[in-house]
Amino acid sequence: MEYAYIFIILACIFGFFMAWGIGANDVANAMGTSVGSGAITIKHAIIIAAIFEFSGALLAGGEVTQTIRKGMIDTASIASTPELLVYGMLAALLAAAVWLLVASYYGWPVSTTHSIVGAIVGFAAVGIGMEAVMWGKVGTIAMSWIISPVTAGVIAYALFMSVQKLIIDTPDPFASAKRYVPLYIFLVGFIISLVTMFKGLKHVGLDLTTFQAYLFSVLIGIGMALISKIFINRIKHEPSEDKDFHYTNVEKVFAILMIVTACAMAFAHGSNDVANAVGPIAAVIGIVENGGEITAQSALPIWVLLLGGVGIVVGLVTYGHRVIATIGSNITELTPSRGFAATLAAATTVVVASGTGMPISTTHTLVGGVLGVGLARGIGALNLRIIRTIFMSWVITLPAGAGLAILFFFILKAIFG
Amino acid sequence: MSNYVFRMFGGSPMQPLQDHMAQVHLCASELVTFFEAVIGQDTARIQEAQASVVKFEHEADKLKKTLRLSLPKGMFLPVSRHDLLDMLTMQDNIANKSKDIAGLMLGRKMVLPESIAPLFLTYVKRSIDAVAQADTAINELDELVETGFRGREVKVVEKMIKTLNQIESDTDEIQIQIRSVMFKIETDLPPIDAMFIYRIIEWVGELADLAQRVGSRLQLMLAK
């Protein structure tokens, strides 16, 4: 194939640019509830995000990457003209990255997932033909965008109610918190590691049976619970701090849980959103390396996931910390017990979606989780207008991503074709 | 660039509502000093106490306005916005009523007859007890949010409201006693003075009534 290296280099540049954008902007959304509840400092948030976004991308990012790469386009229809797919994927990456940049500049809450899916469907439908789009799969993805916030909302509601029942509404909430919080931490560790291992860690050289996956997940959960127990036991009950607000000491125990949950959220975000940037790169590399043939079986090169992970961390370090800092400087009524319920619900939903290869919006899922706690009468005030703006944004993002992708597609086609 | 997930969280109206009630309580409490001065017929102290009442009422007003502005439509709250704004108005009425009482008594240079003076002071104190109890109950709002308006905390608040109702009926009883004493001595008093004393008796009673209504509103919020 002509220009093979140029295509790969372009894909890497565009993809890295997009990953940078996700790290610069989207990570702050994922960490919003954690920093906002005051459980972790800005510095901790950045360290947690860097480590867990990266490991999420590397360990659990494979499935969604495959969906973005070849799940939405019927490659059979363009078997004779594989370069069209290369132009298209490059155009989609550029379109999504540019749209993210424009949206961030104006402060619009756009979803990276929606931009890239809109862009891919757009170039495929217009540039190749309506029959090139696997509408069934695209429909499932669109459905998952509605289901994921609802699921997170339901889980958050249930988690919040269980916290009320087991801890808050007991004669000694502080003692109950000390007893049950390690259990929740076990749950976080167990679910996240189970989903990650279930989807196989073959690409990092680990092949586990179902039994082994369960066993290791239980061990990881227990390990995390024991470590957190040490920290929880260090918390001393200070009756004087409960004078104005009776639950100050209890919330201190929840703060430990919130830290663990923040790690899970960063991991989940990395596992789902990094695919938006690396999926198209993988597609381009797949075609180019196979000498122009589109093969469905080609394995995902691990360095592509690495590139995405590094891109996110660079984005976070160069720009994202400023966005996170704006959260830290504000005071909210969001306490760790609520932040934990909303965030864990979102993290679980996102990780499960990642495991099944569904590209969903982390931000929307987190919003769903927060609303779930709000419906349980657990949050002092929620600004519904902001929520409406967030959900409206995807209605605009899909055509915008598609339109830009079509434009870039024809430009690339004119240059290289 | 801003963080949208974070911007979802509006400022909770609970703390400002509690702060407003604390200010109202402070304002009403000043009436004790005021009535002691009236009974002692210490003009300087009367004026001083009245000025304090007015000052505290102004501050409560400011808090009220800020809270109203911070509660635009489109806020999703754990209690109805309507109930919350109503509660704020009722709380504020307590401060207004305190200002009216002090203002009228100072303006008319009112003197309380010796035969009702001690009972009157008890009456004022008991009414302010009702305000204090309403303040205590309102102070549980942030705890109620923490507990999602259910469980033990609801029982704690319900008990507080019960006590508030008890205090209010105490003030009713004291009012009946004062009125019966007044009935005996009213012919000895200048008729217009007597009339105004009756009005003050009524207003002091209204302080407790208003406090009780704040409690009832809180009870409605629990039931939502």
Interface residues (C-beta under 8 A of the other chain):
Chain A: N25 A28 N29 A30 G32 T33 V35 G36 S104 G107 P109 F160 M161 Q164 I168 D169 T170 P171 F245 H246 Y247 R322 V323 I324 T326 I327 N330 T332 E333 L334 T335 S337 T363 L366 V367 V370 L371 G374 A376 R377 G378 I379 G380 A381 L382 N383 L384 R385 I386 I387 T389 I390
Chain B: M1 S2 N3 Y4 V5 F6 R7 M8 F9 G10 G11 S12 P13 M14 Q15 G74 M75 F76 L77 P78 V79 D142 E143 V145 E146 T147 G148 F149 R150 G151 R152 E153 K224
